[in-house]
Amino acid sequence: MKIIRELTQKGDPMLRIKLPKNVISLLHTLSKQNKRRYQDEMIKRLAASFRQNDKTILLQAELIPQLQKIYHA
């Protein structure tokens, strides 16, 4: 729970988006399974996607030069 609190602060702007019903249903199910509030589950999942994106960017930065060497050799 502490990690989620570090991601949000009082006065942060609110994000208003429309999600498909199946995504909302999945988030509600996951929040119940993980014993979190729906909002906390959404924040945690969003943060995880950013971390995953950072890993992907790092892997691409390592992989592209190797591929260039292979194809230009």
Secondary structure as UniProt FT lines:
FT   HELIX           2..7
FT   TURN            10..11
FT   HELIX           21..33
FT   TURN            34..35
FT   HELIX           38..72
//
